[in-house]
Amino acid sequence: MWQEGTPVVTRRNWIVLTGAGIASWRDLWGFGKEFWQSKDPAEWSADEISRLLYKSPWAKTVTAERVKTQKSTLPSDPMPPPMNPRGRSTGLGNPRTRVPGSSKGPSTKTVTTYTGQVVWESAPPVRTALKSKLPDGFEGQYVIGFSGVPLAKTESKGALEHVRQLTSLHTKDHQPLEAAGLKVLHENGTVYLFGFPREGLAITKEVKEVVFTTHMGNLAFTAKFNPREMMYHGELAV
């Protein structure tokens, strides 16, 4: 349990702490038994908490790319004006005329990368690290949080319902389970919490992989979790 004096790490500063390299590589990603298995939560450092919430069996960074191609209105290789026998330009010809056989000008591609964070919010070690309870309404559900990217343009009921319908959880032997609920939190940024009924998808430590997928428009964000690594005090923590 949390005790007075234990470092507090918010969703925003856990990323800052990790990116700033406060701890050495060995301290942050060190070998040996994981700290959540070997240390009392009251002894977890800010660096360790940021690691659990940013890159651990319960936390994944995901990306999606949007590629936009724009065609140029200018020719790619204009023909030079014709020359007279003395080598001077006749002034005739069109410098914007394309080379025979060339029907299109050059095009440019713009790639925009979106980076989000997926956290298995209902896992006991995550709740311990965040020192808070889940919002009401998620009883009996796996709860997964997504932050870093605005999945909807607005938080209207219709927009969020569309996001919910496009969010799923599945395993190799089970069809995608659609999110049953969605709540939006504002904790130094927008966090989407998705709930999935536990009775709708059996997850055991024998399951090799659980896949979470959500969408922003036509972009898909996918995070893969390995239940065999999601162990806390000898129990599967999901």
N, C-alpha and C positions, 0 to 999 in steps of 0.2 A: 504494500500500500504506500501511497505517497506520504511523505513526512515533510514538515517545515524545513526549508533549506535545500530541498531537491530542486535542481535546475528546471526551469519551465521553458519549453521550446514550442513556439507557435508554428502554424503551417508555413508562414512566410520565412521566419528566421531559421527553420531547420534547413532550408535550401541554401540560405546565405551562409550558414555555418559550414555546411558541407563544401560549398564552392570556394569558401575562403581558405580552406586547407588549414584549419586551426590545429588539428591533430596531425601527427605524422602518418604516412601511408600505413605503416605497420600497426599504429594504434587504432586507426580508423577501420582498416580492412584486415586486421591482423589474423594470424593463424591461431589454431587452438579452439577450444570450446567457446561457443558464442556467449557473449556477456549476458544475454537474456536467459541463458540456461544456467549460468554459473554465479550470477550476482543477484542480490536482492534489489528490487526496483528502486528502493530508497538510495541505493549506491550508484545508480546509472548516472553517468556524466551527461552533460549537454551534447557532447560529441557522439556519445553512444545513442542517445535518444534521436538525434538527427539522422544517424545511420539507419536506425530501425524504421523511421518514418520516411526516409528518402530512398534507400537502397538496401532491401532485405527481402526475405521470402514473402513478406506481406506488402511490399511497396515496389512499384515498377515505374520507370520513366517510359513514356510512349511517344511516338512521333507519327505525323502524317504529312504528306507533301501535296501541295496544289501547284500544278504546272499550267501556266498560261502562255499560249503561243500567239504572237502578234505578227502579222504579215506586213512587210514594208510596202509603201505605195510607190517607192522609187525603184527604178530598174537596177538589177544587180551588176550589169556590165554594159554601159551605153556604147553605141557605135560611134567612132570618131567621124568628124565631118570629112567629106571627100576632099582630096588635094588636087590642085592643077599640076601640070607638068613641071612647073618651077618650084613645086614643094610648098606653095602657099595655100592656105585654106580658101576655098571658093565661097565660104559663107553659107554654103548649102548644107542640107542634112539636118537631122534633129538629134542633138546630143542626148535626148532622153529615150531614143529608140533602143529597144532591147536587141541583144545579139540574137540572130536567127536561131530558133529552137528554144530560146529562153522565154517562158511565158509567165514566170513568177519572179518577184524580187526576193531579197533575203528576208528571213524571218528571225525573230528573237524570242527566246523562251525566258520566262520569269518563273522561278521556283520559290515558293513560299513554304517554309517549314513551320509546322505548329508542334509545340512540345507540351505534353500534359503529364500529370502525375496521377497514378492509380494506386489507391491504398485500400487494403482489406480492412475496413473500419470496424467490423464486428469481432475481429480477432482480439482476444484478451490482452496480449502484449501491446497492441496498438492503443486500446483504451487506457491501459496503464500508463503508457508514454504520454498520451494526450491529457491524462488526468481529468477525464470527463466521461459522462454517460452519453449513449446515443439518444437522439430525440425520440419522443414518444411516437409510437406507430410502427416501429421496426421489430417488435417482439417476434421471436420465432423465425427470423429471416437472416440470411447472409446479407451483410451491408457492405457495399463497395463505394468508395468515394472517388470522384474525378475532379481535378482542379487544373488550372493553368490555361485552359482554352474555353471561351464562351461557346457552349454547345448550342445555344439558342440566341437569337437576336433580342428577344424580350423574355420576360418571365411571366408572360400571359399563360393562362391555363392551357390554351390550345398549343402554344409553342412547346411547353414543357411536356404535354401529353405526347406530342410527336417525338420528342427525344426519348421519352420512356419506352415507346413502342419500338424504337430502333436500338434499344440496349438489351443485351442478352448475356447469359452465362451458360456454358456448356462443357461437357466432357466428350471424350472420343466415342463413348457408347450411349450418349444421350443427346437428343435433339436440343437445340438452343432453348433455354428457359427465359422467357420474356420478363423483364423487370416488372414487379407487381406495384411498386411505388417509387416515387421520386420526391425528394425534398431538397431545397436549395438553402445552403447556409452562407453567411457572409462573415468570414473570418480572415480579415486582411486579404480578401479576394473571394471569388465565388467558388463554392464547393458543392458539387452535385452528389447527393447521396442516393444510391439506388438499392432497393430492397428486393431480395429474391426468396420466396418461400423455401425453407429448408426441406420440406416434404416433397417439393417438386424436383429436387436434384440431390441425390445421395452422394456425399463427398466423404471418402475415407482415405486413410494414408496409403491405401493400395492403389488409388487413382493416380495415374502418372501425370496428368495435366488438366488444369481447369482454365478455360479461356473466357475472358471478359471482353466484350466488344460494345463500343458505343459509337455514335456518329455525330459529326457536325456537317450538316448538309450531305454532300456526297463523299465526304472524307470519313474513313473508318479508323478508329483508334483501337488497338488490340493489345491486351496484356495477358501474359501466360503465367500461371502460378503452378508450382509443384507442391502438392500436399505433403509429400514425404519430407520436405524441408520446413514445413509450417508447423513445427512441433514446439510446444511450450510446456515445460515441466512434465515432459513425458506424454503429453496429450496433444491430439490434433487441434490446432487453434485456428478456427475459421468462423 
